[in-house]
Amino acid sequence: MAPAWLARLKLKAARPRLALTTQVFFEPRIIKQRHASVAVQCVMVPYQRGTMPRYEYRNLTPLPGAEASFLSWIDSLDEEFSDRDPEHRSTAVREALHQLYCGKPYAEPDSSASLARQALVYSLDPRNTTLEPEYYGDVDPARYAERKPLIWFWMMYDRSPVGLNHWLGYRVRAMLARHIFKFCGANVKIFHGVEVSFGYNLTVEDNCVIHKYVLLDDRGEIIVREGTSISDYANVYSHAHDLNDGMIVTGQTTELGPKARITYHATVLSGVRVGEQGMVGSMGVASKNVEPYHVVAGVPAKPVKVKPSAPQELRQAYEAREAGPR
Ligand SMILES: CC(C)(COP(=O)(O)OP(=O)(O)OC[C@H]1O[C@@H](n2cnc3c(N)ncnc32)[C@H](O)[C@@H]1OP(=O)(O)O)[C@@H](O)C(=O)NCCC(=O)NCCS
């Protein structure tokens, strides 16, 4: 008789499954093992693609000394940035970036310093930098001026030696987002390399995740509803250009969710609404509204399915449309 562990291994590798319907399977499971004996019982399991396991995020923390230092730094920046005056914020950002990049307090560069060093030190001050959205004619200069030092800090923080430390980064960016966005809810997780346009036209509700290198172009308005996730390299737009005259710009509201998923490298065009639990497949371009629970894919994105968790009436309406004359 083969040892129990070998039987378990073989069973796991083979996992023969008998389909009853497309929704339910019989699956063999080991229910008892004592010494060398193995009992196998067939259990009825609902269909799950590839019986994929569900993984929760792991809870990680830095060492206590580092954690206390990180949190104190975020608190002190938060306090500095609570003063909305652009001059005050610029001076605070200049100091913080100088400490991050040069490891000491800010000092005006000496004229004998190399020109590259001068360029570095001067560029750490937001008053010496220009950002693309500043050039846009539709920017609100006063609202942008308040946020620009913090947007610059965000960009340079991400590119600094600590920018890929995620435990620290989520917290730094959540703090910044509360000062920059129109609204940023609780438990919002933002990875590195995310860019916004104006910031003041961006709402991100509770429990959203925005993955690395996402572009949130809030020139019009973007509302990311509760529990929505935007995957790596996705782009969300909220402005469009006139076909004849590119300088004629229309801002629109683009709304995602609640609980929508914009997957890797997908694009949502200006004014599109992705409904509750809607999903845009990877590389897809959503140029039209996405109905709740619908999965769209392709360029331009079209519905490819409705989520199995959708309310019955939505699934039936989709199936009726699919079955109807094309
Ligand atoms: C949208 C997505 C989830 C669909 O996956 P799925 O449910 O396994 O879909 P299927 O493989 O059953 O595909 C259904 C149809 O849509 C097409 N399709 C699926 N994804 C597509 C995509 N990204 N682009 C174009 N067509 C796509 C399939 O070719 C298939 O077409 P067919 O019926 O003509 O053969 C998946 O393609 C996707 O984009 N995943 C991204 C990864 C992800 O989940 N990211 C989130 C991380 S936070």
The ligand as a Tripos MOL2 file, in Angstrom:
@<TRIPOS>MOLECULE
LIG
   48    50     1     0     0
SMALL
NO_CHARGES

@<TRIPOS>ATOM
      1 C1        -11.2590   40.0260  -18.9400 C.3       1 LIG1
      2 C2        -10.7250   38.7200  -18.4490 C.3       1 LIG1
      3 C3        -10.8110   38.6560  -16.9240 C.3       1 LIG1
      4 C4        -11.5650   37.6210  -19.0820 C.3       1 LIG1
      5 O1        -11.0830   36.4010  -18.6630 O.3       1 LIG1
      6 P1        -12.0100   35.0910  -18.8200 P.3       1 LIG1
      7 O2        -13.2510   35.2560  -17.9950 O.co2     1 LIG1
      8 O3        -11.1520   33.9310  -18.5350 O.co2     1 LIG1
      9 O4        -12.4480   35.1740  -20.3360 O.3       1 LIG1
     10 P2        -12.4420   34.0380  -21.4360 P.3       1 LIG1
     11 O5        -11.0640   33.5000  -21.5890 O.co2     1 LIG1
     12 O6        -13.5510   33.0850  -21.1190 O.co2     1 LIG1
     13 O7        -12.7920   34.8850  -22.7340 O.3       1 LIG1
     14 C5        -14.0800   35.1430  -23.2060 C.3       1 LIG1
     15 C6        -13.9220   35.7360  -24.6000 C.3       1 LIG1
     16 O8        -13.3510   37.0520  -24.4880 O.3       1 LIG1
     17 C7        -12.1020   37.1110  -25.1860 C.3       1 LIG1
     18 N1        -11.1950   37.8690  -24.3440 N.ar      1 LIG1
     19 C8        -10.9100   37.6510  -23.0330 C.ar      1 LIG1
     20 N2        -10.0590   38.5500  -22.5960 N.ar      1 LIG1
     21 C9         -9.7710   39.3710  -23.6140 C.ar      1 LIG1
     22 C10        -8.9530   40.5080  -23.7490 C.ar      1 LIG1
     23 N3         -8.2580   40.9920  -22.7160 N.pl3     1 LIG1
     24 N4         -8.9110   41.1200  -24.9380 N.ar      1 LIG1
     25 C11        -9.6210   40.6440  -25.9880 C.ar      1 LIG1
     26 N5        -10.4380   39.5680  -25.9180 N.ar      1 LIG1
     27 C12       -10.4970   38.9420  -24.7460 C.ar      1 LIG1
     28 C13       -11.6590   35.6740  -25.3360 C.3       1 LIG1
     29 O9        -10.8190   35.5050  -26.4380 O.3       1 LIG1
     30 C14       -12.9730   34.9700  -25.5090 C.3       1 LIG1
     31 O10       -13.4310   35.1740  -26.8200 O.3       1 LIG1
     32 P3        -14.1630   33.9650  -27.6470 P.3       1 LIG1
     33 O11       -15.4000   33.6550  -26.8300 O.co2     1 LIG1
     34 O12       -14.4530   34.5780  -28.9690 O.co2     1 LIG1
     35 O13       -13.1900   32.8650  -27.6590 O.co2     1 LIG1
     36 C15        -9.2220   38.5140  -18.8040 C.3       1 LIG1
     37 O14        -9.0370   38.4090  -20.1680 O.3       1 LIG1
     38 C16        -8.3740   39.6510  -18.3600 C.2       1 LIG1
     39 O15        -8.2480   40.6740  -18.9910 O.2       1 LIG1
     40 N6         -7.7010   39.4400  -17.2490 N.am      1 LIG1
     41 C17        -6.8470   40.4620  -16.7400 C.3       1 LIG1
     42 C18        -6.1730   39.9940  -15.5410 C.3       1 LIG1
     43 C19        -6.8550   40.4630  -14.3180 C.2       1 LIG1
     44 O16        -7.7770   39.8500  -13.8400 O.2       1 LIG1
     45 N7         -6.3640   41.5460  -13.7840 N.am      1 LIG1
     46 C20        -6.8350   42.0820  -12.5610 C.3       1 LIG1
     47 C21        -5.6920   42.1470  -11.6570 C.3       1 LIG1
     48 S1         -5.9630   43.3140  -10.3930 S.3       1 LIG1
@<TRIPOS>BOND
     1     1     2 1
     2     2     3 1
     3     2     4 1
     4     2    36 1
     5     4     5 1
     6     5     6 1
     7     6     7 2
     8     6     8 1
     9     6     9 1
    10     9    10 1
    11    10    11 2
    12    10    12 1
    13    10    13 1
    14    13    14 1
    15    14    15 1
    16    15    16 1
    17    15    30 1
    18    16    17 1
    19    17    18 1
    20    17    28 1
    21    18    19 ar
    22    18    27 ar
    23    19    20 ar
    24    20    21 ar
    25    21    22 ar
    26    21    27 ar
    27    22    23 1
    28    22    24 ar
    29    24    25 ar
    30    25    26 ar
    31    26    27 ar
    32    28    29 1
    33    28    30 1
    34    30    31 1
    35    31    32 1
    36    32    33 2
    37    32    34 1
    38    32    35 1
    39    36    37 1
    40    36    38 1
    41    38    39 2
    42    38    40 1
    43    40    41 1
    44    41    42 1
    45    42    43 1
    46    43    44 2
    47    43    45 1
    48    45    46 1
    49    46    47 1
    50    47    48 1
@<TRIPOS>SUBSTRUCTURE
     1 LIG1         1 GROUP 0 **** ****
